[in-house]
């Protein structure tokens, strides 16, 4: 009898183990598909960091109509090419949400009015669509400019669409059934025999040439649709399962693993058989290493690049080498490198921070000397004006001489023609951002033994102090004569506060000194004053109605007081309590922010997610640590939502976090060890991580207000 019971128990255990969800099962591409105010996430179907990216074209997840299916999304939120529709006439197609299947490697939907099933699976430079219930396909374009189609045979098609003015995107495709065609302008109608009910369309695209598109098509050779699906799932499983977690709720796992999936949307490898097209000099280049584009460094330098430094340092090195090539080809280190060149957005040269961070974390397989040359040229010769990349102006000369970017007084007419008519000067944000970038350059110079450069740029790392208003306890604008400009730092500056700040107000930019947090603490009168002002940030009212505030600051979403979870400059702020005598408040804040603003539903992203820029914050914060100052090989500790986290590292090592007793209730650290040694500071090093360290935390329901308060101010946390 006992043996029978034992066998039944063992069988049940094995059965349940077989049903246990794997990390990949938690990924839900619909999370965040309805934006709070701004852009929603898209359910992007692609292989990790690869060219072919497909998402049904609709306003957002609430929309029950699809306009088209792109053969690829060329750049995150910056356009797509070749619009495909399985119907004869233009117009939107109604679908049923409940009949849509969304996986990173597979898509399916049912068009209810047309009685058509659509399926898709991606490869690297190729993809396959399957249509059931139609005998007609309509191919159109998304962009103005040259477009053409040709039909080499009854089952083949070639196409050309011009993207962003002059970039030729080539397509080669094959149908599983012979068809006839009609071309009218930029539209091609492909008609199959009336008896046809199942169409399979295989295609590849190229940014290099028509011949290369056909060569890229060989990626699909001897592979069935199901084999491509299966291979795609394996590719995603490889990256998603690199981080394994135990504990936490099912909802927390869905939010976490979906955030990790988002981190592989960008950058993308556009290399094709040892060649790539560069929008930086409009040439095709030969290169043995992959060439990556599609990165918005203002968003990604904070957490996205630091996460990749841990998970895939080899890939990160290739991405940095791509930046170097862009500099060589264009003369400037880019800020928002995309297919067509530098989409110079936002402000700052944060690629300088990215290079320093990688270098100090042991990633050196890129042209370090050329990278430094590009960083230095940007710092000395390029303009710091927002949304610009080119030679410096009189405003930049003023910054170099006086240490701050000058603002216009309210109502004063702009005198510098290079200033963007909408983006304005953003003078305080520019000063703070470039202080960080100049600090990074000085640090890199010191690491490379360039003592004179280090001496030249190090003082510029402290330029943030020039705009600190000691009475207002905020960074405030000055005019070109050096006089304070009296503004309402909560609301003035026009749309997004852009005359002085950028997308956020003075209360967010008050904390933009990641490179010298001890210096910022000193400006606020020490740890206690710093902690008090951090508390007040989350409690400070808007000073007006919410709709009035957000009509002027639509990017400042995910508000708690004046803290904006929905925009990148806020990411590090909840971790600043770790520099006070109250690290428990970081644990409290980070748990609350994840729970409130990152739910596992279609509203689960509080702002523009920016293709991994925001969700990398979620990945780090859910694991329980964060790179508070990219450029320093140090992490600060939060509150893990999982009881166990393991990160598989290159070389077979593993970094582990054990948070004993962690739960929704038990969010506070009672004590800590790293590699078996007592830890009473909320910091550990990148070296400890990559060596395969073990961070062990004891968690409880109430804060241990003494934990983490031991003095920890290594030289690396201050300006050298």
C-alpha positions as CSV (number, residue, x, y, z in Angstrom):
1,X,0.0,0.0,0.0
2,X,2.8,2.4,0.9
3,X,4.6,1.7,-2.3
4,X,1.4,2.4,-4.3
5,X,0.9,5.7,-2.6
6,X,4.6,6.6,-3.1
7,X,4.3,5.8,-6.8
8,X,1.2,7.9,-7.1
9,X,2.9,10.8,-5.4
10,X,6.0,10.5,-7.6
11,X,3.8,10.3,-10.7
12,X,1.9,13.4,-9.7
13,X,5.1,15.3,-8.9
14,X,6.5,14.4,-12.3
15,X,3.3,15.4,-14.1
16,X,3.1,18.8,-12.3
17,X,6.8,19.4,-13.0
18,X,6.0,18.9,-16.7
19,X,3.3,21.5,-16.4
20,X,5.5,24.0,-14.6
21,X,5.9,27.2,-16.5
22,X,9.2,28.1,-18.0
23,X,10.5,31.7,-18.1
24,X,9.5,32.1,-21.7
25,X,5.9,31.1,-20.9
26,X,5.5,34.3,-18.9
27,X,6.3,36.7,-21.7
28,X,3.1,38.6,-22.7
29,X,3.7,41.1,-25.6
30,X,0.4,42.8,-24.9
31,X,1.6,44.3,-21.7
32,X,1.7,48.1,-22.1
33,X,-0.1,48.0,-25.5
34,X,-2.3,50.9,-24.3
35,X,-0.2,54.0,-23.3
36,X,-1.0,56.1,-20.3
37,X,-0.7,59.3,-22.3
38,X,2.0,58.7,-24.9
39,X,3.1,55.8,-27.2
40,X,2.0,52.3,-26.3
41,X,4.3,49.3,-26.5
42,X,3.8,47.2,-29.7
43,X,3.6,43.4,-29.7
44,X,6.8,43.1,-31.7
45,X,7.4,39.7,-33.3
46,X,11.1,39.2,-34.0
47,X,14.3,37.3,-33.1
48,X,16.4,38.9,-30.4
49,X,18.2,42.0,-31.8
50,X,17.4,41.1,-35.4
51,X,16.2,43.1,-38.4
52,X,12.8,41.5,-39.1
53,X,10.3,43.1,-36.7
54,X,6.6,42.8,-37.3
55,X,3.7,44.1,-35.4
56,X,0.1,44.6,-36.7
57,X,-0.4,48.2,-37.6
58,X,-3.2,49.6,-35.3
59,X,-3.6,52.6,-33.0
60,X,-3.2,50.5,-29.9
61,X,-4.6,47.3,-28.4
62,X,-8.0,48.9,-27.9
63,X,-8.3,49.3,-31.7
64,X,-10.3,46.4,-33.2
65,X,-9.0,47.1,-36.7
66,X,-5.7,46.4,-38.4
67,X,-4.5,48.6,-41.2
68,X,-1.7,46.3,-42.5
69,X,1.1,44.0,-41.7
70,X,4.6,45.3,-42.4
71,X,7.3,43.1,-43.8
72,X,9.6,44.8,-41.3
73,X,9.6,47.7,-38.8
74,X,12.8,49.5,-39.9
75,X,13.3,51.4,-36.7
76,X,11.6,51.5,-33.3
77,X,8.7,54.0,-33.8
78,X,10.4,55.5,-36.8
79,X,8.7,53.7,-39.7
80,X,8.2,50.4,-41.5
81,X,8.3,49.1,-45.1
82,X,6.1,47.0,-47.4
83,X,2.5,47.0,-46.2
84,X,0.9,43.6,-46.7
85,X,-2.8,42.9,-46.6
86,X,-4.7,39.6,-47.4
87,X,-7.6,41.4,-49.1
88,X,-8.2,42.9,-52.5
89,X,-9.1,46.4,-51.5
90,X,-7.5,49.0,-49.2
91,X,-9.2,49.6,-45.8
92,X,-8.9,48.4,-42.3
93,X,-9.4,44.8,-41.3
94,X,-11.5,43.9,-38.2
95,X,-10.0,41.2,-36.0
96,X,-11.1,39.4,-32.8
97,X,-8.7,40.1,-29.8
98,X,-9.5,36.8,-28.3
99,X,-8.5,34.9,-31.4
100,X,-5.1,36.7,-31.6
101,X,-2.0,34.7,-30.6
102,X,1.0,36.8,-29.7
103,X,4.4,35.3,-29.0
104,X,7.8,36.9,-29.6
105,X,8.4,34.2,-32.3
106,X,4.9,33.7,-33.7
107,X,1.8,35.7,-34.5
108,X,-1.7,34.7,-35.5
109,X,-5.0,36.6,-35.9
110,X,-8.4,36.0,-37.3
111,X,-10.0,38.7,-39.5
112,X,-13.6,38.3,-38.6
113,X,-15.2,40.2,-41.5
114,X,-13.1,38.6,-44.1
115,X,-13.0,35.1,-42.6
116,X,-9.2,35.0,-43.0
117,X,-6.5,33.6,-40.7
118,X,-3.1,35.3,-40.7
119,X,0.0,33.7,-39.3
120,X,3.6,35.0,-39.2
121,X,7.0,33.9,-38.0
122,X,10.3,35.8,-38.2
123,X,13.8,34.7,-39.1
124,X,16.8,37.2,-39.0
125,X,16.6,38.9,-42.4
126,X,13.6,36.9,-43.6
127,X,10.1,36.0,-42.6
128,X,7.1,33.9,-43.5
129,X,3.4,34.9,-43.7
130,X,0.6,32.3,-44.0
131,X,-2.9,33.2,-45.0
132,X,-5.9,30.9,-44.8
133,X,-9.2,31.8,-46.5
134,X,-8.1,34.2,-49.2
135,X,-6.8,34.1,-52.7
136,X,-5.6,37.7,-52.9
137,X,-2.7,39.7,-51.4
138,X,-2.3,43.5,-51.7
139,X,1.2,44.9,-51.3
140,X,1.6,48.6,-50.7
141,X,4.2,51.0,-49.2
142,X,4.4,53.2,-46.1
143,X,6.9,55.8,-47.4
144,X,6.9,58.5,-50.1
145,X,9.6,58.1,-52.7
146,X,10.5,55.5,-55.3
147,X,8.8,52.2,-55.1
148,X,8.5,49.3,-57.6
149,X,7.7,45.7,-58.1
150,X,8.8,43.0,-60.5
151,X,7.7,39.4,-61.0
152,X,10.5,37.2,-62.3
153,X,8.2,34.2,-62.4
154,X,4.6,33.2,-61.5
155,X,5.8,32.5,-57.9
156,X,8.4,35.2,-57.3
157,X,8.3,38.9,-56.5
158,X,10.9,41.5,-56.0
159,X,10.2,44.9,-54.5
160,X,11.8,48.3,-53.7
161,X,10.6,50.8,-51.2
162,X,12.4,54.0,-50.4
163,X,12.7,54.7,-46.7
164,X,13.4,58.1,-45.2
165,X,13.9,59.9,-48.4
166,X,16.8,58.0,-50.0
167,X,17.4,54.6,-48.4
168,X,16.5,51.8,-50.7
169,X,15.0,48.7,-49.1
170,X,15.0,45.6,-51.3
171,X,12.6,42.7,-51.0
172,X,12.7,39.2,-52.6
173,X,9.7,36.9,-52.0
174,X,8.3,33.6,-53.1
175,X,4.7,32.3,-53.0
176,X,3.8,28.7,-52.6
177,X,1.4,28.9,-55.5
178,X,1.6,30.5,-59.0
179,X,-0.2,33.8,-59.2
180,X,-1.0,36.7,-61.5
181,X,-0.4,40.3,-60.7
182,X,-1.5,43.8,-61.3
183,X,0.6,46.9,-60.5
184,X,-1.0,50.3,-60.1
185,X,1.4,52.9,-58.9
186,X,2.9,51.8,-55.6
187,X,0.4,49.0,-55.1
188,X,0.7,45.4,-56.3
189,X,-2.3,43.0,-56.3
190,X,-1.3,39.4,-56.4
191,X,-4.2,37.0,-57.3
192,X,-4.1,33.2,-56.9
193,X,-6.5,30.7,-58.5
194,X,-10.0,30.8,-57.1
195,X,-9.6,27.4,-55.5
196,X,-6.6,28.7,-53.4
197,X,-7.3,28.8,-49.7
198,X,-3.8,28.7,-48.2
199,X,-1.1,31.1,-49.3
200,X,2.4,31.0,-47.9
201,X,4.5,34.1,-48.6
202,X,8.2,33.8,-47.9
203,X,10.4,36.8,-48.2
204,X,13.7,38.5,-47.3
205,X,14.7,42.1,-47.2
206,X,18.1,43.8,-47.7
207,X,19.4,47.3,-47.2
208,X,22.4,46.4,-49.5
209,X,21.0,45.3,-52.9
210,X,18.4,43.4,-54.7
211,X,20.8,40.5,-55.2
212,X,21.6,40.5,-51.5
213,X,17.9,40.3,-50.7
214,X,17.7,37.1,-52.7
215,X,20.8,35.8,-51.0
216,X,19.3,36.6,-47.6
217,X,16.3,34.5,-48.6
218,X,18.5,31.4,-48.4
219,X,18.1,31.7,-44.6
220,X,14.7,30.0,-45.1
221,X,16.0,27.2,-47.4
222,X,14.8,23.7,-46.4
223,X,13.0,25.1,-43.4
224,X,9.2,24.7,-43.0
225,X,7.0,27.3,-41.4
226,X,6.9,25.2,-38.2
227,X,10.7,24.8,-38.2
228,X,11.1,28.6,-38.3
229,X,8.6,28.9,-35.5
230,X,10.5,26.2,-33.4
231,X,13.9,27.8,-34.1
232,X,12.5,31.2,-33.1
233,X,11.2,29.8,-29.8
234,X,14.6,28.3,-29.1
235,X,16.3,31.6,-29.8
236,X,14.0,33.4,-27.4
237,X,14.3,30.7,-24.8
238,X,18.1,31.0,-24.9
239,X,18.0,34.7,-23.9
240,X,15.0,34.7,-21.6
241,X,16.1,31.7,-19.6
242,X,19.4,33.4,-18.9
243,X,17.8,34.8,-15.8
244,X,15.8,32.4,-13.7
245,X,13.7,33.4,-10.8
246,X,11.8,31.6,-8.0
247,X,9.1,33.0,-5.7
248,X,7.2,36.2,-6.4
249,X,3.7,36.2,-7.8
250,X,2.6,35.0,-11.2
251,X,1.9,38.6,-12.1
252,X,5.4,39.7,-11.1
253,X,6.9,37.0,-13.2
254,X,4.8,38.1,-16.2
255,X,5.9,41.7,-15.8
256,X,9.5,40.7,-15.3
257,X,10.0,38.4,-18.2
258,X,8.0,40.6,-20.5
259,X,10.3,43.5,-19.6
260,X,13.3,41.3,-20.3
261,X,11.8,40.4,-23.8
262,X,11.5,44.1,-24.5
263,X,15.2,44.6,-23.9
264,X,15.9,42.6,-27.0
265,X,14.0,44.7,-29.4
266,X,17.0,47.0,-30.0
267,X,19.8,47.4,-31.1
268,X,19.4,45.4,-34.3
269,X,22.2,43.7,-36.4
270,X,21.8,45.0,-40.0
271,X,24.9,43.1,-41.3
272,X,24.2,41.0,-44.4
273,X,26.7,38.4,-45.4
274,X,29.7,40.5,-44.3
275,X,28.3,43.8,-45.6
276,X,26.1,46.5,-44.3
277,X,24.6,49.7,-45.5
278,X,25.5,52.8,-43.4
279,X,23.3,55.8,-43.3
280,X,26.2,57.7,-41.9
281,X,28.0,58.0,-45.2
282,X,25.4,56.4,-47.5
283,X,27.8,53.7,-48.5
284,X,27.9,49.9,-48.3
285,X,30.8,48.6,-46.2
286,X,32.5,45.3,-45.7
287,X,32.9,44.3,-42.1
288,X,33.6,41.0,-40.4
289,X,31.8,42.1,-37.2
290,X,28.1,42.8,-36.8
291,X,27.0,46.3,-37.4
292,X,24.1,47.5,-35.1
293,X,21.7,50.4,-35.4
294,X,18.6,51.6,-33.6
295,X,19.6,53.0,-30.2
296,X,18.4,56.0,-28.4
297,X,21.2,56.7,-25.9
298,X,19.3,59.3,-23.8
299,X,17.0,56.4,-22.9
300,X,19.3,53.4,-23.0
301,X,22.4,54.5,-21.2
302,X,20.8,54.4,-17.8
303,X,19.8,50.7,-17.6
304,X,19.6,49.0,-21.0
305,X,23.3,49.1,-21.9
306,X,24.3,48.2,-18.3
307,X,22.0,45.2,-18.4
308,X,23.6,44.0,-21.7
309,X,27.0,44.5,-20.1
310,X,26.0,41.7,-17.7
311,X,24.1,39.4,-20.0
312,X,26.0,39.7,-23.3
313,X,29.2,41.7,-23.1
314,X,30.4,40.3,-26.5
315,X,27.3,41.7,-28.2
316,X,27.7,45.0,-26.3
317,X,31.3,45.3,-27.6
318,X,30.0,44.8,-31.2
319,X,27.4,47.6,-30.6
320,X,30.1,49.9,-29.3
321,X,32.3,49.2,-32.3
322,X,29.3,50.1,-34.4
323,X,29.2,53.5,-32.7
324,X,32.9,53.9,-33.5
325,X,32.2,53.1,-37.2
326,X,29.4,55.7,-37.2
327,X,31.9,58.3,-35.9
328,X,34.4,57.4,-38.5
329,X,31.8,57.7,-41.3
330,X,30.0,60.9,-40.1
331,X,32.6,62.8,-38.1
332,X,30.4,62.8,-34.9
333,X,29.7,60.3,-32.3
334,X,25.9,59.7,-32.6
335,X,23.3,60.2,-30.0
336,X,20.3,58.3,-31.5
337,X,21.9,56.1,-34.1
338,X,19.3,54.6,-36.5
339,X,19.4,53.2,-40.0
340,X,19.4,56.5,-41.8
341,X,22.0,58.1,-39.6
342,X,22.0,60.0,-36.3
343,X,18.4,60.9,-35.4
344,X,19.8,63.5,-33.0
345,X,17.2,63.6,-30.3
346,X,16.9,64.9,-26.7
347,X,20.2,66.2,-25.3
348,X,23.6,65.1,-24.1
349,X,26.3,62.8,-25.5
350,X,25.5,59.9,-23.3
351,X,27.3,57.4,-25.5
352,X,30.3,58.8,-23.6
353,X,28.8,57.3,-20.4
354,X,28.0,54.0,-22.3
355,X,31.7,53.7,-23.4
356,X,33.1,54.4,-20.0
357,X,30.7,52.0,-18.3
358,X,31.5,49.1,-20.6
359,X,35.3,49.8,-20.5
360,X,35.3,49.7,-16.7
361,X,33.3,46.5,-16.7
362,X,36.0,44.8,-18.7
363,X,34.5,45.2,-22.2
364,X,37.3,46.4,-24.3
365,X,36.9,44.6,-27.6
366,X,36.3,47.8,-29.6
367,X,38.6,50.5,-31.0
368,X,39.1,52.3,-27.6
369,X,41.4,55.0,-29.1
370,X,39.0,55.9,-31.8
371,X,36.0,55.8,-29.4
372,X,37.9,58.2,-27.1
373,X,38.7,60.4,-30.1
374,X,35.0,60.6,-31.0
375,X,34.0,61.3,-27.4
376,X,36.5,64.1,-27.1
377,X,35.5,65.7,-30.4
378,X,31.9,65.8,-29.4
379,X,32.9,67.4,-26.1
380,X,35.1,70.1,-27.7
381,X,33.7,70.8,-31.2
382,X,30.0,69.6,-31.3
383,X,27.0,71.6,-30.3
384,X,25.1,70.6,-27.2
385,X,21.9,72.0,-28.6
386,X,19.0,69.6,-28.2
387,X,18.0,67.7,-31.3
388,X,21.1,68.6,-33.2
389,X,24.4,67.1,-34.1
390,X,27.0,69.3,-35.7
391,X,29.5,72.1,-35.1
392,X,29.3,74.1,-31.9
393,X,27.6,77.5,-31.6
394,X,28.1,80.6,-29.5
395,X,26.0,78.9,-26.8
396,X,28.5,76.1,-26.6
397,X,31.4,78.5,-26.4
398,X,29.6,80.1,-23.5
399,X,29.2,76.7,-21.7
400,X,32.9,76.0,-22.2
401,X,33.8,79.4,-20.8
402,X,31.3,79.8,-18.0
403,X,30.2,76.3,-17.1
404,X,26.5,76.5,-17.9
405,X,24.2,76.7,-21.0
406,X,22.5,80.1,-21.0
407,X,18.7,80.5,-21.0
408,X,16.5,83.1,-22.5
409,X,14.4,85.2,-20.2
410,X,10.7,84.7,-20.6
411,X,9.5,86.5,-23.7
412,X,13.0,87.0,-25.0
413,X,13.4,86.3,-28.7
414,X,15.8,83.5,-29.8
415,X,19.0,84.8,-31.4
416,X,20.7,81.5,-32.3
417,X,19.3,80.1,-35.6
418,X,20.4,76.5,-34.8
419,X,18.0,76.3,-31.8
420,X,15.2,73.9,-32.6
421,X,11.9,75.9,-32.8
422,X,10.0,73.4,-30.7
423,X,12.7,71.8,-28.5
424,X,14.2,75.1,-27.4
425,X,17.5,75.4,-25.5
426,X,16.7,73.1,-22.6
427,X,19.5,75.0,-20.9
428,X,19.4,73.5,-17.4
429,X,18.9,69.9,-18.7
430,X,21.8,70.5,-21.2
431,X,24.1,71.7,-18.4
432,X,23.3,68.8,-16.2
433,X,23.5,66.2,-18.9
434,X,26.8,67.4,-20.3
435,X,28.3,67.6,-16.9
436,X,27.8,63.9,-16.6
437,X,29.2,63.3,-20.1
438,X,32.2,65.5,-19.4
439,X,32.8,63.6,-16.2
440,X,32.7,60.4,-18.2
441,X,35.3,61.8,-20.6
442,X,37.6,62.9,-17.8
443,X,37.3,59.5,-16.2
444,X,38.0,57.7,-19.5
445,X,41.0,60.0,-20.1
446,X,42.4,59.2,-16.6
447,X,41.9,55.4,-17.2
448,X,43.8,55.7,-20.5
449,X,46.6,57.7,-18.9
450,X,45.7,60.9,-20.7
451,X,46.5,63.1,-17.7
452,X,46.2,66.5,-19.4
453,X,42.8,65.7,-20.8
454,X,41.7,64.4,-17.4
455,X,42.8,67.7,-15.9
456,X,41.0,69.6,-18.6
457,X,37.6,67.8,-18.4
458,X,37.3,66.9,-14.7
459,X,36.2,70.4,-13.7
460,X,33.5,70.3,-16.3
461,X,32.1,67.3,-14.5
462,X,31.2,69.7,-11.7
463,X,29.5,72.3,-14.0
464,X,26.2,71.2,-12.5
465,X,27.0,73.4,-9.5
466,X,26.9,76.6,-11.6
467,X,23.1,76.3,-11.8
468,X,22.4,75.3,-8.2
469,X,20.2,77.9,-6.5
470,X,20.9,77.5,-2.7
471,X,17.8,79.3,-1.6
472,X,15.4,77.5,-3.9
473,X,17.3,74.2,-3.5
474,X,16.9,73.5,-7.2
475,X,18.8,73.7,-10.5
476,X,17.6,77.0,-12.0
477,X,18.3,78.8,-15.2
478,X,20.7,81.7,-15.7
479,X,20.8,84.2,-18.5
480,X,23.9,84.9,-20.6
481,X,25.0,87.6,-18.1
482,X,24.9,85.1,-15.3
483,X,21.8,86.4,-13.6
484,X,19.2,84.0,-12.2
485,X,15.9,83.8,-14.1
486,X,13.0,83.6,-11.7
487,X,10.6,80.9,-12.9
488,X,8.1,78.5,-11.5
489,X,10.2,75.3,-11.7
490,X,7.1,73.2,-11.6
491,X,5.5,74.6,-14.7
492,X,7.3,77.3,-16.6
493,X,9.3,76.8,-19.8
494,X,6.5,76.0,-22.3
495,X,5.6,72.5,-23.6
496,X,7.6,70.0,-21.5
497,X,9.5,72.8,-19.8
498,X,11.8,72.8,-22.8
499,X,13.0,76.4,-22.5
500,X,14.8,75.3,-19.3
501,X,14.4,71.5,-18.7
502,X,13.3,68.7,-21.0
503,X,10.0,66.7,-20.8
504,X,10.1,67.1,-17.0
505,X,10.3,70.0,-14.7
506,X,12.8,71.3,-12.2
507,X,11.8,68.8,-9.5
508,X,12.9,65.9,-11.6
509,X,16.1,67.6,-12.8
510,X,17.0,68.4,-9.2
511,X,18.5,64.9,-8.9
512,X,20.4,64.7,-12.2
513,X,23.9,64.4,-10.8
514,X,24.5,60.6,-10.9
515,X,28.2,61.2,-11.3
516,X,28.6,63.0,-8.0
517,X,25.9,62.0,-5.6
518,X,28.0,62.9,-2.5
519,X,28.4,66.4,-4.1
520,X,24.7,66.7,-4.6
521,X,24.1,65.7,-1.0
522,X,26.5,68.4,0.2
523,X,24.5,71.0,-1.8
524,X,21.4,70.0,0.2
525,X,23.1,70.3,3.5
526,X,24.0,66.7,4.2
527,X,22.4,63.3,4.4
528,X,19.4,64.4,6.5
529,X,18.5,67.3,4.3
530,X,18.9,65.1,1.2
531,X,16.6,62.5,2.6
532,X,14.0,65.1,3.6
533,X,14.0,66.5,0.1
534,X,13.7,63.1,-1.4
535,X,10.7,62.4,0.8
536,X,9.1,65.7,-0.3
537,X,9.5,64.9,-4.0
538,X,6.9,62.1,-3.6
539,X,4.6,64.4,-1.7
540,X,4.9,67.7,-3.5
541,X,1.7,68.8,-5.1
542,X,1.5,69.8,-8.8
543,X,0.3,73.3,-7.9
544,X,-2.5,73.1,-10.4
545,X,-5.0,70.5,-11.6
546,X,-3.7,67.2,-13.0
547,X,-5.1,67.8,-16.4
548,X,-3.5,71.3,-16.6
549,X,-0.1,69.9,-15.5
550,X,-0.2,67.0,-17.9
551,X,-1.3,69.1,-20.8
552,X,2.0,70.9,-20.5
553,X,4.1,67.9,-19.3
554,X,2.6,64.9,-21.1
555,X,5.9,63.0,-20.8
556,X,5.8,63.3,-17.0
557,X,3.6,60.3,-16.5
558,X,3.4,57.8,-13.7
559,X,3.3,60.7,-11.2
560,X,3.6,60.3,-7.4
561,X,3.8,63.8,-6.1
562,X,6.4,65.4,-8.4
563,X,8.2,62.0,-9.1
564,X,7.6,60.8,-12.6
565,X,8.0,57.0,-13.0
566,X,7.1,57.3,-16.7
567,X,10.2,59.1,-17.9
568,X,13.9,58.1,-17.9
569,X,15.5,60.9,-15.8
570,X,13.6,59.5,-12.8
571,X,14.9,56.0,-12.8
572,X,17.8,56.4,-10.4
573,X,15.9,58.6,-7.9
574,X,14.3,56.0,-5.7
575,X,17.7,54.5,-5.1
576,X,19.2,57.7,-3.8
577,X,18.0,56.8,-0.3
578,X,20.9,54.3,-0.2
579,X,23.2,57.3,0.2
580,X,21.4,58.4,3.3
581,X,20.8,56.8,6.7
582,X,17.5,55.3,5.5
583,X,18.2,52.7,2.8
584,X,14.9,51.0,3.8
585,X,13.1,53.8,2.0
586,X,14.7,52.6,-1.3
587,X,13.2,49.2,-0.5
588,X,9.8,50.8,0.2
589,X,9.8,53.0,-2.9
590,X,11.0,50.5,-5.5
591,X,8.5,47.9,-4.4
592,X,5.7,50.4,-4.5
593,X,6.7,51.7,-7.9
594,X,6.8,48.3,-9.5
595,X,3.5,47.4,-8.0
596,X,1.7,50.6,-9.0
597,X,3.0,51.3,-12.4
598,X,4.2,48.0,-13.9
599,X,1.2,45.7,-13.8
600,X,0.9,42.7,-16.1
601,X,-1.9,44.1,-18.3
602,X,-2.3,46.3,-21.4
603,X,-1.9,49.5,-19.2
604,X,1.2,48.1,-17.5
605,X,3.8,50.7,-18.7
606,X,3.5,54.3,-17.3
607,X,5.3,56.1,-20.1
608,X,7.2,55.7,-23.4
609,X,8.9,52.3,-23.0
610,X,11.4,53.2,-25.7
611,X,12.2,49.6,-26.8
612,X,14.0,48.5,-23.7
613,X,14.9,51.9,-22.2
614,X,12.3,51.7,-19.5
615,X,11.8,48.0,-19.1
616,X,15.5,47.5,-18.3
617,X,14.7,49.4,-15.2
618,X,12.0,46.9,-14.4
619,X,14.4,44.0,-14.9
620,X,17.0,45.4,-12.6
621,X,14.6,46.6,-9.9
622,X,12.6,43.3,-9.8
623,X,15.9,41.5,-9.3
624,X,16.8,43.8,-6.5
625,X,19.8,45.9,-7.7
626,X,20.5,48.8,-10.0
627,X,23.4,50.5,-11.8
628,X,22.8,53.9,-10.2
629,X,25.8,55.6,-11.9
630,X,26.6,54.1,-15.3
631,X,30.4,54.6,-15.7
632,X,31.1,53.2,-12.2
633,X,31.3,49.4,-11.8
634,X,29.1,49.5,-8.7
635,X,25.5,48.4,-8.1
636,X,23.2,49.5,-5.4
637,X,20.7,47.2,-3.7
638,X,16.9,47.6,-3.7
639,X,14.3,44.9,-2.7
640,X,14.1,41.7,-4.8
641,X,10.5,40.7,-5.6
642,X,11.7,37.1,-6.0
643,X,13.1,34.8,-3.4
644,X,15.8,33.5,-5.8
645,X,17.4,35.0,-8.9
646,X,20.2,33.5,-10.9
647,X,21.9,35.1,-13.9
648,X,23.9,32.8,-16.2
649,X,27.1,34.6,-17.1
650,X,29.5,34.2,-19.9
651,X,32.1,31.6,-19.2
652,X,29.8,29.3,-17.2
653,X,29.6,31.4,-14.0
654,X,26.4,32.4,-12.3
655,X,25.5,35.4,-10.1
656,X,22.9,34.5,-7.5
657,X,20.6,36.5,-5.3
658,X,18.8,34.7,-2.5
659,X,16.2,36.8,-0.7
660,X,15.0,34.5,2.1
661,X,11.4,35.0,2.9
662,X,10.8,37.6,0.2
663,X,7.1,38.2,-0.6
664,X,4.7,40.9,-1.2
665,X,4.7,41.6,2.5
666,X,8.3,40.8,3.3
667,X,10.0,43.6,1.3
668,X,12.5,44.9,3.8
669,X,16.1,43.7,4.2
670,X,16.9,42.6,7.7
671,X,20.5,41.5,7.0
672,X,22.8,40.7,4.1
673,X,25.8,38.7,3.1
674,X,27.8,38.7,-0.1
675,X,29.9,35.6,-0.8
676,X,29.3,34.6,2.8
677,X,30.6,37.8,4.4
678,X,28.4,40.2,6.3
679,X,27.3,43.2,4.2
680,X,26.0,46.3,5.9
681,X,26.1,48.7,2.9
682,X,23.6,48.6,0.0
683,X,26.3,48.3,-2.6
684,X,28.4,45.7,-4.3
685,X,30.8,45.7,-7.3
686,X,30.6,44.5,-10.9
687,X,33.6,42.4,-10.2
688,X,31.8,40.6,-7.4
689,X,28.9,40.0,-9.9
690,X,30.9,38.7,-12.8
691,X,33.0,36.5,-10.6
692,X,29.9,34.5,-9.8
693,X,29.0,36.1,-6.5
694,X,26.1,35.3,-4.2
695,X,24.1,38.1,-2.6
696,X,22.1,36.7,0.3
697,X,19.4,38.7,2.0
698,X,17.1,38.0,4.9
699,X,13.7,39.7,4.3
700,X,11.0,40.8,6.7
701,X,7.7,42.8,6.9
702,X,9.1,45.8,8.7
703,X,12.3,47.8,8.0
704,X,15.5,47.2,9.8
705,X,16.5,50.9,9.9
706,X,20.0,50.1,10.9
707,X,20.8,47.9,7.9
708,X,22.8,49.4,5.1
709,X,23.9,52.5,7.1
710,X,27.5,51.7,7.4
711,X,29.8,54.3,5.8
712,X,30.5,53.4,2.2
713,X,32.0,56.2,0.1
714,X,34.6,54.6,-2.1
715,X,36.5,56.9,-4.3
716,X,34.6,55.6,-7.3
717,X,31.4,57.2,-6.1
718,X,32.8,60.7,-6.2
719,X,34.5,62.7,-8.9
720,X,38.2,62.0,-8.9
